[in-house]
Amino acid sequence: MAGFGWPARGLYGGGCGDRCRSSYGGTRRPGIALGFIAAAAFAIAVRTTMPVALATGAMGWLFYAGFVTGRHAQLAWHGAADIQRAGILLGVAFCGAAASWIHAWVGTRRAALAEPAPVRLAPVVSLADARRGRHAGTGTRGG
């Protein structure tokens, strides 16, 4: 999948969700089908950027509307129910991308906190210079 954009990932995820959906009851259990497609969208969203994740969620809704509620690959609009389903799939995709971003941010914060702070060493003053009142390394008298 390396090198391919969101269409390949979305089609792959939608195809995986569709295969799982058909093996667990098909159109008789639309809630299970929505869960499988949402899980596929989340798994893809964790590995991609935010726009790709949202596009994958939208493609998941197209698969759901076309193959679960439409049953014969015909898109149909069912009003508020489709808004809710699209919201679930887009929300899951958004959460997957956000979880990936937060994980990366926490990793960079941990790496920054794990590095020790630079140690500033005090200038070395010899005992002879200190008795004469000279500053270390300058050869001048303090005054």
ChimeraX attribute file (.defattr): number of C-alpha atoms within 10 A of each C-alpha:
attribute: neighborCount
match mode: 1-to-1
recipient: residues
	/A:1	7
	/A:2	6
	/A:3	5
	/A:4	8
	/A:5	11
	/A:6	18
	/A:7	13
	/A:8	14
	/A:9	22
	/A:10	25
	/A:11	15
	/A:12	17
	/A:13	27
	/A:14	25
	/A:15	16
	/A:16	17
	/A:17	24
	/A:18	23
	/A:19	15
	/A:20	18
	/A:21	25
	/A:22	16
	/A:23	10
	/A:24	15
	/A:25	12
	/A:26	17
	/A:27	17
	/A:28	13
	/A:29	13
	/A:30	16
	/A:31	13
	/A:32	16
	/A:33	25
	/A:34	23
	/A:35	16
	/A:36	22
	/A:37	28
	/A:38	27
	/A:39	19
	/A:40	26
	/A:41	34
	/A:42	25
	/A:43	17
	/A:44	23
	/A:45	30
	/A:46	20
	/A:47	15
	/A:48	20
	/A:49	17
	/A:50	19
	/A:51	14
	/A:52	21
	/A:53	30
	/A:54	25
	/A:55	20
	/A:56	32
	/A:57	31
	/A:58	19
	/A:59	24
	/A:60	30
	/A:61	26
	/A:62	19
	/A:63	25
	/A:64	29
	/A:65	23
	/A:66	17
	/A:67	20
	/A:68	25
	/A:69	19
	/A:70	17
	/A:71	14
	/A:72	10
	/A:73	14
	/A:74	13
	/A:75	16
	/A:76	13
	/A:77	12
	/A:78	11
	/A:79	8
	/A:80	9
	/A:81	10
	/A:82	16
	/A:83	12
	/A:84	11
	/A:85	18
	/A:86	20
	/A:87	15
	/A:88	17
	/A:89	27
	/A:90	24
	/A:91	18
	/A:92	22
	/A:93	32
	/A:94	25
	/A:95	18
	/A:96	25
	/A:97	25
	/A:98	17
	/A:99	16
	/A:100	18
	/A:101	17
	/A:102	12
	/A:103	13
	/A:104	12
	/A:105	12
	/A:106	12
	/A:107	12
	/A:108	12
	/A:109	11
	/A:110	11
	/A:111	10
	/A:112	11
	/A:113	10
	/A:114	9
	/A:115	8
	/A:116	7
	/A:117	8
	/A:118	6
	/A:119	6
	/A:120	6
	/A:121	6
	/A:122	7
	/A:123	9
	/A:124	9
	/A:125	13
	/A:126	12
	/A:127	9
	/A:128	9
	/A:129	15
	/A:130	12
	/A:131	9
	/A:132	11
	/A:133	14
	/A:134	17
	/A:135	17
	/A:136	16
	/A:137	11
	/A:138	8
	/A:139	10
	/A:140	12
	/A:141	12
	/A:142	10
	/A:143	6
